[in-house]
Amino acid sequence: MEEQKRAAAEKLWETFSQYNQGNLAEKKYVIIRNLHTRYLVKSEKETVKIQVSEGEVQAALGSEKINVSKGEKIQISGENEVSRGRVFPSWAYPVGGGLIAAGLTFVLIKYRKSKAVKDV
């Protein structure tokens, strides 16, 4: 495990050095530019995912520039194919949970004397 971490760190350092020297191919990296923005970047097996919470982010892939606005996400594959999507807002989870709990409470109170509710 320790050797894998060391090998990954060495590979990252080598790639960073190539980028700084200008020897890294343009299709091997993504430049992300932002101002006063909240965003999340995940890197998984030759895939980069960018998700924007607030503001706007610009991702540059070689000569192509992609703007990602608030509430949007993009996924860039190892072959530089870009797919877009929407981010499900985080506030919707507690609101949805509250609505479901309120609905169940209402049903249990309204039908508490029926046989089906007594069995529960």
C-alpha positions in Angstrom: 0.0 0.0 0.0 2.8 2.4 1.0 4.7 1.6 -2.3 1.5 2.3 -4.4 1.2 5.7 -2.7 4.9 6.5 -3.3 4.6 5.4 -7.0 1.5 7.5 -7.5 3.2 10.5 -5.9 6.3 10.1 -8.1 4.1 9.8 -11.2 2.2 12.9 -10.2 5.5 14.8 -9.7 6.8 13.6 -13.1 3.6 14.8 -14.8 3.7 18.1 -13.0 7.3 18.6 -14.1 6.5 17.8 -17.7 3.6 20.4 -17.5 5.9 23.1 -16.1 8.5 22.4 -18.8 5.9 22.6 -21.5 6.5 19.0 -22.6 3.1 17.5 -21.6 0.6 17.0 -24.4 -2.4 19.3 -24.3 -4.9 16.3 -24.3 -3.3 15.1 -21.0 -4.5 18.0 -18.8 -7.4 20.3 -18.0 -7.0 23.9 -16.8 -9.7 25.2 -14.5 -10.2 28.9 -14.0 -12.6 30.5 -11.5 -13.3 33.6 -9.5 -15.1 33.6 -6.2 -16.6 30.2 -6.9 -17.5 27.1 -4.9 -16.9 24.0 -7.0 -15.8 20.3 -6.6 -13.3 18.5 -8.8 -13.1 14.7 -8.7 -10.6 12.6 -10.6 -11.3 8.9 -11.1 -9.5 6.6 -13.6 -8.9 8.9 -16.5 -12.1 10.9 -15.8 -12.4 14.4 -14.4 -15.7 15.5 -12.9 -16.4 19.2 -12.2 -19.4 20.3 -10.3 -20.2 24.0 -9.6 -22.2 25.1 -6.5 -21.9 28.8 -6.9 -20.4 31.1 -9.6 -18.9 29.9 -12.9 -15.9 27.8 -13.8 -14.1 27.7 -17.1 -12.4 24.4 -18.1 -9.8 24.6 -20.9 -9.0 21.4 -22.9 -6.4 22.4 -25.4 -8.0 25.1 -27.5 -11.6 24.3 -26.4 -13.1 26.3 -23.5 -16.1 25.1 -21.6 -18.1 27.3 -19.2 -19.8 25.5 -16.3 -22.4 27.6 -14.5 -24.0 27.3 -11.1 -26.0 24.0 -10.7 -24.2 22.3 -13.6 -21.6 19.6 -13.8 -19.4 18.2 -16.6 -17.5 15.0 -16.9 -14.4 14.8 -19.1 -13.2 11.3 -20.1 -9.7 10.2 -20.9 -10.5 10.7 -24.6 -11.5 14.3 -23.9 -15.2 13.6 -24.5 -17.3 16.0 -22.5 -20.8 15.2 -21.1 -22.9 17.8 -19.2 -25.5 17.4 -16.5 -27.4 19.2 -13.7 -26.5 19.0 -10.0 -29.4 17.9 -7.7 -29.6 20.7 -5.1 -28.6 19.7 -1.6 -31.5 21.5 0.1 -33.9 19.1 -1.7 -32.9 16.1 0.4 -34.1 17.5 3.8 -37.2 19.0 2.2 -38.2 15.8 0.5 -37.5 13.8 3.7 -39.6 16.2 5.7 -42.5 15.9 3.2 -42.4 12.1 3.4 -42.3 12.1 7.2 -45.2 14.6 7.3 -47.2 12.5 4.9 -46.7 9.3 6.9 -47.6 11.1 10.1 -50.8 12.4 8.6 -51.8 8.9 7.3 -51.0 7.3 10.6 -53.0 9.8 12.6 -56.0 9.9 10.2 -56.3 6.1 10.0 -55.0 5.1 13.5 -58.2 3.3 14.3 -58.3 1.1 11.2 -57.2 -2.5 11.3 -54.2 -2.0 8.9 -52.6 0.7 11.2 -53.2 -1.3 14.4 -51.2 -4.2 12.9 -48.2 -2.0 12.2 
